């Protein structure tokens, strides 16, 4: 059974303080690892798809990387608007989500 | 707004009552999904449709839950004889085409509180 574990559960950052979120996974056959952002009271919003170890994707201050057992979401020089819960998920339409990391960026 | 639309956004009901949620997907999207999310957890897959056909249901979807997508357009999720454990955010999502990409477009959800 696919398993996704995200750490830390919560992360408080000062504006401009870069950090990384971790997503550890076990899966019988990886068909994609996905990162989503979720704002309070809203549905998740797609960010990235990674398919193979070594792959990297970037969007503004966010960069996602993938190894055979983990994915990292790096937030560079975050701003308060980057505050959200970041979810990682495995494989296709029947996504197996982790519990998320809630990031709070203080001005 | 051409995103996924869900209604109602909030529903408070008493235990034992029936509730129905509606989802209007992005118009050209063939696939429609229902997920459930409880506080502090990620969304959990419930069921999905390819056009009007319901192709898979999670074991989380008990007999009290039924979903339909008549004519392959909007979808409804009905919960009969609600229980307090049904309290959650019910998320609808859609995706285009036939490919299993994992890139889903979620609505803002319908929050259910069962008293």
Interface residues (C-beta under 8 A of the other chain):
Chain A: X4 X31 X32 X34 X41 X42 X43 X44 X45 X46 X49 X87 X89 X91 X92 X93 X94 X95 X96 X97 X98 X99 X100
Chain B: X4 X31 X33 X35 X40 X41 X42 X43 X44 X45 X48 X56 X58 X91 X93 X95 X100 X101 X102 X103 X104 X105 X106 X107 X108 X109
